[in-house]
Amino acid sequence: LHHAATMGESSDVLLGKLLQHYVDDMNAFQTDLVEEDDYFNREEQCIDRLESIKATIAGDEEEIAICVDRAHTLIEFLLTDEDFPEKFHIGMVTAAILSLDPLMEAVVHNESLCDYLLSYVRSEHMLNEVQTSHWVRVMVELVARHLPPKYFVDTKPTFLRELSRHLYSPSIHNFLSFLIGTDPESDRAQLLNLYVVDSAMMSALAEAMQLHAADEIFLGNLCSILSSITGAFSSLPSFASRFRTGMADIAHITFEIIERRASLPAHCIALALGLLSDLLKYDVRACKYEQLCSSRATPGKAPKGAPAFFTSFFEHIESVVAILKGTRGLILFRACEAIGVVLSNCPMSHCLAEVEQFGLMQVSMSVMFSYRANEFVRHALLDAYKALLRGGVQFAHLREMLLSTTILTDIPTLYHNKPQMTRMRALGHMADLVAELLSTVSSDGQVKQIVSSHPTWTKLVGFHSGGTKEELCCGLDVEHMVGLFGASPKDCRDASVSSSASPVRCFMSPARSPGMSMSKSSSSQEFQSDEDEDIRLVTEQLEVVEIEVDPLAADRIAASNADRVHERTPIRGARPGRPQLKLEKENSPPVGEDKSDTPKKMVVDASSVRVTSNFGDTPQPKMIKVSARSRTFYSRNAKTKSPFGNRPGKLSEEEGSMSPEETGSPVAKKLF
């Protein structure tokens, strides 16, 4: 016994010297890299160095014997919560040593060592990410090569629940994805059905989702895993029913998060809506397999199963419609993705009744032509419209509902209002939608009858039926489309100007207002749906307003290039019979007295100087904002002359001999 104790004490000393030797080696290696190379990939270089250290230890029988004998001490170094110098350096080397095959075999064959290694995630406190990454490296090696496939299902069922409590960690997220086999190309992909159906993992994830519904990072990692599971799980009828049963709690909590949209962060609502879209897509895929299998088994027999996620969706459809009417940004995009799945993949009778009852088609069309929609939102809705326009006979009712909306009126109106089209950046989507409608007209008699009967589309349908292939690509030519639609652009613009008479609210759409972040708008996600009708651009009004100018006063009020923000903004001049507004500052140099080429610096008060961003060392023209006229412009001579005058030594004799009294201003004396 004394001999064994002596050997144990010497093993601890030797293990400490061994770890210190390799930690010093890693530090010296990184120092040499920094000194020799200007740039290097530290992670890649360190991994290569650790592989060299592992090869060195594996080739030395004495060092391997020391490490195997003191495996518990190595695990203790890996899991310790104490702070000491070089803690993470020692943990990195320790993780590399524990990944060796002799150490892995020692851990697997010793139940206490394996249980001690797995106890790292039993802590209820937040784990350190660096230390967790070292632990995950050891666990990946252990799971991939040494543990049985069903070890965490049969032997350690509580480990999955303990692991799911720490999904805020990216390392734990990656390890759990590897463990259950969410990657279809990995060797563990065949275990996904086992973990989803035959283990307690789904209930553990549902519990974690319920507890951390307001944690954006935790919920983001959790929804990422659930989306991967939903996308990779088998859609065959024998698996689909069990999958729906296993995901029932997840779907229920997802709808609860959507219902709590007023009290939860906006990003959490967007994550729940994204997961909802994946569940609906799985329902569509499973229904198609079920119909295929049932038709092969008994032709003419309808499938027994019902789309469970679609049914739950229509039970909470009012919340989704409220999101469509009163949100913007990422939440609106995710909601439109879910609505797009419903509109393009539900030709079933009970689903059609729900779509028609809640007016989903018209709500989505209102979003499509609103300022709240960005390019991603329109793209999601456009894909749904394309799918139902290209569908077979079973989509006839959906096509009829689509054409019964305001689509045939909204498209010509948007083409007539060119500034609005430019502001919304919707030309490409409108061209695709028009092309898809005209293509459906040529193949579907019912659609042709509805579109041709609309007076605005008669000429366009006739042009499409008789035009060549090159002439049919007319959706991107706005002027051509306006001529084909036949309405007067001036009438349309006058109507848009009269509908937005308030100059205060028509400067910029709230969907693109600068400085409005998601965090500031998360507390007030909903606003009135009719606000899009009141919001218009100032440029839309100015484009149709003609300023009448007296020809005799034209020379007197002519504006220079420096007096314009851009060419589309007119400058209001002096009107006959009214005194002209004086814009000179108190300390501004008199206009027209000094005709020399030396630039003068305009002196303004502190409130009128515009704060600009930092452009680095690149010299920039001086920007000045005149408060009286609210105009921002460049100094006329800024691009050709220095704003601080000529350099010393290059002044002419006349300028060099000018006395301070001749300048007539103490400010000029200080500046020049």
N, C-alpha and C positions, 0 to 999 in steps of 0.2 A: 504493500500500500504506500509505504514511504517512497519507494522507487517510482510508483505511478504518479504520486503527487509531485515528485521532483521533475518527472518528465512533463507533467502538465504545466508547471511553472515555467520550465524552459521553453515549452511550445508557445506560451503566451509571449515570452520575450522575443523568440525568433519570429513569431507572426508580426509583432509590432515593428521589428527591424525590417522585415520583408515589406510591409505596407509602406513604411517611411521611405524605403529605398525607391520603390516604384512611384510614389507620390513626388519625390524629389526629381526623379527622372522625367515625369510628365511636366513639371514646372520648368525644368531646364529646357525641355523640348519646345515648349511654347515660347520661352524667352528667345531661343535661337530663331524661331520662326519670325517673331516680331522684328528682330534685329536684321535678319537676312533679307526678308521679302517685304515689299511695300504693301502687298495685299495677299491674304491667304484665306482659305475656307477653314476656319478653326474647327468646326464640327467634323468635317471630313478628315482633316489631318489628325485630330485626336482619336477618332475611331480607328484609323489605320495604326496609330501608335499603340492603342489598347490591344489590337489584334496581335501586334508584335509582342507585347507583354504577356498575353495569354499563351502564345506559342513558346515563349521562354520558360514560363512556369510549367507548362505541360511537358516540356522536355527535361525537367529536373525532378527526379523522383523524390528527393529530399524535400523540396519546396511543396510538391503535391501532397506528401504525407503530412507536413505541418498544416496545410490548409484544410485537409480532410479531417484531421484530428481536432482542429479548432473551428469547425464549420459554424457552430453556434455563435462563436465570437464574431465571425464574419457577418452573420445575419444581424447580430446586435449592432455592429457598426453601420449596417445598411438601414436599420429601422430606428435608430436612436433619435429621440427628440431633444437631446441636449445640444447646446451650442458650444463649439470649441473651434480653435483655428484649424483650417484646412479640412473642415467637416465634409464639404461636398467633394473635395479632391479625393479624400479617402473613400467616400461613398462611390465615386466613379470607378476607382481601381477595385474596390470590393465587389461591385456589380460585375466587372469583367472577370474576376477570379471565380465568383459563384456560377458564372455561365459555363465553366468548363465541365466536361462530361463526368469526371470523377466526383466533383462537388454535387452535380445534379443527381447522380445516382445515390450519393450519401443522403441527400435531402429526401428523395422519394422513398428510400427504404427505412427511414427513421420517421415515424409518425409524429413525434414531438417536434422535430426540426421543421417538417412540412407545415404543421399547425402554427408554429411560431412565425414562419415566413408569411403565411396567409393572414396572420393577426394584424398586419399593418393597416388594413382597411376597416378594422373594427372600431377604430377611434371615431368619436363623434365630432372631434374638432376638425377644422379645415387643415388639409394636408399641404405640406410644402411642395411646390410643383417640381423643383429640381430634384429633391429627394424621391418624389413619386416617379419621376422619369427613370431614375436608377432602379427602383423596385420593379417597374413595369418591364425593363429590359431583362431582368432575371426571370420574371413570370412568363414572358413570351417564350423564352428558351425552355422553361419547364413544361409549359402546356403543349408546345409544338412537338417536342421530341421525347418526353418522358412520362407524362400522365396519360391515363386511359381517356378515350373520347368522352365517356359519360361520367367522368370523375365528379364534376360539379353538379350533376343531376342526381346521381345515386349516393355518393359518399359525402359531399359537402354542399347540400342544397342551400344552406343559409349564406354561402359565400356570394351568390348572385345578388341577394338583397343588400348585403353589406357593401358590395361593389357599387350598386346603383345609388347609394347615398352620396357618393363623391363624384358625380358626373359633371360637376363644375370644372374638374381638372381635365385638360386636353389629353393628358397621358392615360387617364382612366377611360376616357371616351374611346380612344384608339384601341386600348386593350380589350374593352368589352366588345367592340365591333369585331376584333380579331377572334375573340373567344367564341362568339355565337355564329361566326361565318357569314357576315353580311356581304362580303365581297364574292360575287358569283364565280370569279376566276380563281379563288383560293382553294386550298386543299380541304378546308373546313366548311365549305359551302354546303355540303351534304348534311351537316349537323344543325342547320338553321331550323328545319322542321322539328327536330328533337327539342331544341331549347324553347321554341315558341309554343309548341303544343303540349309537351310532356314535362315541362319544368315549371318552377314558380317564378320564372323571370318576368313574364308579362304582368303578373300581379305586383311584383316588386317595382317595375317601371311605372305602373299606374299609381301606386302609392307615392312614389317620388314625384310624379307629375302633379299630384294633388297638393303636396306639401310645398313645392317650389314653383307654383304657377306664376308668381310675380318676379322670379329671378330670371333675367333675360339670358344670362350666360348658361345657367343650368338648363333652362327650358330649351335653349337653342341646341345644346349637345344632345339632349334627350329626344327632341323632335327629329334631329338628324339621324339618330339610330333607328327610330320608329319608321321614318321614311325609307331608310335603306331596307329594313325588314319588309315593309309593305311592297316595295318594288321588286324584291328578290324572292318573295315567297311564292310557292306554286299556286297556280290558279285552277288546278283540276278540281272537279266537284268534291272528291273525297277529302281534299285538303282545305277547300274554300270554306266549307261549313265549320270545320274546327278552327280555322283562322278567325272567322267572324266571331266565334264564341270567345276565343282568347283575346280578341281586340275589342270586345264589347265595352269593357271598363275604360279603355283608352279613348274610344269614341265618345263615351258619355262625358268624360272629363274635358275632352276637347270642346264639346258644345257648351259646357259650363264656363270655360274660359271665354268663349265668344260672347256668352250672355253677360259676362262681367266686364265688358269692354270699357265701361265708364270708370272703373276703379283700378284697372290693371294697366301697365305700360303698353304703349302702342306696339312696340316690337313683339311683345308676348302675344298680342292679338294676331299680328301678322304671322307668327310662327304657328299658331293654332289653325289659322286658315290654310296655310301651306300644307300642314298635315291632313287637314280635311280634304283638300284636293287629291292627295295621294290615296286616301281611303276610298274616295269616289271612283278614282281610276281603277282601283283594284276591283270594286264592285262591277264595273263595266266589263273588265277582263274576265272575271269569274262568270258573269252571266253569259257571255259569248261562249265560253267553254261548256257551260251547262247546257245551253241550247244545242250546241254541236253534238255533245254526247247523247242527249236525250233524243235528238232527231235520228241518230244512227241506231240507237237501241230500239226505239219504237217510233217510226215515222208518223208525224202528225200529232204527237203528244206534246203538250206544253210543259215546260220545266216546272218542277214543284217549288224550287227555292225562290226566295224573294231577295231583292237587293237591299240588304239590311242597312247599309250606310246611306243609301238614297232615302230610305224610309225615315231614318233619324234626321237627315238633312231637311226634309220637308216638314218635320215636326218643329224645327227651329228656323224656318224660312223667314219669319218676320224679322229676326235679328240680322240675318244676312242682307235682307232688303234695306233695312235701316243703315247698315254699313255702306251699301252701295249708294244710298242717297245722301249720306252726310259725312263721308270721309274722303281722304285723298292720300297720295303717296303710296307707300308699301302696303298699307292695309287695303287700300282700294285695289291695288294690283292683285294681291292674293285672293281677295273676294271675287274679282273678275275671273281669275283662274278657276275657282270653284264653280261659279255660274257658267263658265264656258264648258266645263265638263258636263254639267247638267243639261245645258241646251243642245249640245252636239251628240249626246250619247243616251238619250232617254226617250226613244219612240214608244215606250210602253204606255198603255192606256191610262193607268192611274197617275203616272208621272206627268203625262200631258195635261191632265186635268189640273194638277197642282201648278204647273207652269202657267196655264191660262188663268187660273183663279187669282194668283198673286201678281200677274202682269210682269213676269220676269223679262220677257222679250222687250217690252217698252222701257222698263227700268234700265236694262243694259244698253238700249239704244240712246237713252238720255245721257248716260255716262259717256258713250262713244263720241257724242258731239258736244261735250262740255269742256270748259277750260280746266276742270279738275283732272281730266285724263291726260296722261303723258304718252310717250311712244310705246312703252311697255304695256300699258293698260289697253290701248287700242289694238296692239298686236295680239293680245290674249283674246279679246272679243272678236277680232277679225278671223282668227283661226276657228273659233266656234261657228261663226257665220259661214265660213267656207265649208266646214264639215257638213252642216245641215243642207246647204245648197247643193253640194255634190252627192248627198245621200240618195238612197233608193226611194222606192214607193213608201216605205215606212216613215220617211221624214216629210211626207207631203203636208201633214197638218202643221208641223213646225215651220215649214216654208210659208204656209199661209199666214201663220201668226207673225212671222217676220215681216212679210209684206203688208200686213195690216197696221204696222207701226208707222211712225213718221219718217221712215227711211227714204221713201221716194220724194219727200219734200225737203228733208234736211240736207241731202247730198247736193241738189241744185242750189239751195240757199248758201251752203258753205262755199261752193265754187264761185258764186256771184260775189261773195264777200272775201275778196282776195287778201286784204290785211289780216282778217281773222284766220284764214287758212294758213298764212305765213306764221302768225303768232302761235297757232296750235301745232304747227309742224305736222299737219295731217294729210299732206298732198299724196304721199306714197300710199298710205292706207286707203284713202278715198279712191285712188286709181285702181288699186287691187280689188276693192269692193265693187266698183263699177264694172270692172272686167269680169268678175265672178258673176254678177247679176246678169250681164249680157250673155255670158256663156250659158247660164242656166235658161235664159229666155229661148235660146236656140234649141235646147234639148227637152224642155218641159213646157207642154202646151198650157197648163194652168198658170204657170208663172208668166208666160208670154202674154196671156190674156189680161192678167192683172197689171203688168208693167205697161203694156201698150195702151191700155185704157186711161192711163194717167197722162194728162195733157202735156206735162213738162218733159216726159220721156218719149213721146211719140216720134219726134224727129231723130233722137239718138238711136232708138231701136231700128228705125228705117235705115239710118246710116250704117249701123252695124250689120244689118242683113245684106246690104248691097256693097259694102266696102271691101277693099283688098286687105290682105294680112297686115301690110305695113300701115294702112290707114286706120286700122282698128286699134292700134296702140296710141290712143288719143287721151287717156286719162291724165297724163302728166302735163298736157298742154291746156292750161287754164282758159286761155282766150278761146281756143277751139271748143272746149266743153261748154263755155258760156254761150257761144253761138249755137251749139246743138241743143242746149236746154231751152233756148228761145226767150228767156225772161230778160228784162232790162237790168243791167247791173246797177244803174243809177237808182232805180226804184228800190232795189234790194238794200243798197247802201243807205238811202234816205230812211228806210224803215229801221235799219240797225241803229242809225244815229238818233232817231226819235225815241227809241226804246231805251237809250242810255243817256239821259239828260244830265245826270249828276257828274260834274267834272272831278269831284273828290274821289268817288269810288271807281272811276273808270280808268285810273292810271295804270294799274297792274293787277293781273289776276292773282288771287290769294294762293293759287297752286304754284306760282313761280315768284312769290314775293321774296326779295333778298333778305337774309338775316333771320328767316323763320326756320327754326330747327325742329326736328322731330320731338326733342325733349320738351320744347316750349309748347308745342301743339298737342302733346299727348293728353294733357288734362282737358282740353276742349277739342275733341276729335270731330264733333258733329256741328254743322252749321246749316243754315237754311238752304234747301235745295233750289229755291228760285233765285239765289244770289248769282248764279251763272248768267241769268237773263239780264241782270243789271250791270254786269261787269263788261266793259268794253275798253278799248285802247284810245288814248288821246289821238294817236296817229290816224285811227279810223275816222275820227271826227274832222281832223284837220285836212284830210285828203279830199273831203267834199266841200270844204268851206273856202270860198274865194274871197280874198281881201281886196276890197275896192280901194284904189289909191288914186288920188288926184294927179293927173299927168304933170301939172305944173309943180307939184311938190315932190315928184318922184326923185329928182336929183338930191333933194334935201334930206330925204329919209332913206336913201339907198343903204343897204346893210353890207358891210364887208364880210370877208370869210371869217374873221376873228369874232364877229358878233353873232355867230350861229353855233348852236350845239351840233346840229347836222343839217343837211340840206332839206330835210322834210319839215323842219320846225320854222315857221315864219316868224319874223320879228315885227312886233307891232310898232308902227311909226307914229309920228305926230300927226294929228288930225287938224284940218283947218279950223281956226277959231279957238283952239285950245293951246295953252302954254306947254312947251316941251319940257319933259322931266329932266332935271339936271342930275347927271350921274357922277359928277366929279367928287372925289373925296377931299377932305380938308387939306391933306398933305400931298395930294397928287400934283405932279408938275403941270403947268398950264399947257393946254393943247395948242399946237401951231406956232409956238414961239421959238422953240429950238429945232432947227432943221438939220442938225448934224447927224452923222451916222452912228454916233456913240449911243448905245442903248441906255435908257434910263429905267431904273427899277421903280415900279409902281408900289407905293407904300399904302397898305391897307390896314385896317384894324384887325385885332386877333380873331374876332368872330367871323371875319370874311375869308380867311385863308383856309382853303380846302385841305383836309388831312389826306395824304396819299399814302399808298403802300410802299414798302421798302423795295427799291429796285436794285439794291446792291451797289456796286461801284460804277454802274453805267450812268453817264450823265444824262439827265432828263430835262426837257424844257420846263420852265417854271409855270405852274398852274395856279391861276388866281380866280377867285369867285367873287363877283361883284354882287353884293347883297341886294342892292336896289332893283336890279333887273333879273336876278336869279339866273345868270349866264356863266358858264364855265368855259374858259378859252385859254389858248396859249398866247404868250407874248409874241408880238409880230416878229421881232428880231431874235427870238430865242434860238432858232435853229442855225442862224448865221453868225450871231454875235454871242459873246459870253454875257450872262446876266450881271456880271460884276464889272463890266467895262473892259477896256483894253488892258493888256498886261503892263506891269511897270517896266519902263525901259523902252516901250514902243509908242509912248505918247508923243504927240506933236509938240512943238515948242509953244504954240498958242495954248494948248490944253494944259501943258505942264506949268505954264506961267500963270494960270488962272488962280486968283486968290480966293480964299473961302468967302470973302465978302461978296464977290461977284456971283457966286451961286445963288445967293438970296435965300438960302434955307439952311438952318443948322442940321437938318436931317441929311440933306445932300452933302454937307461937309463931312458928316460921319460915314456915309456910304461910299463916296467917291474920293 
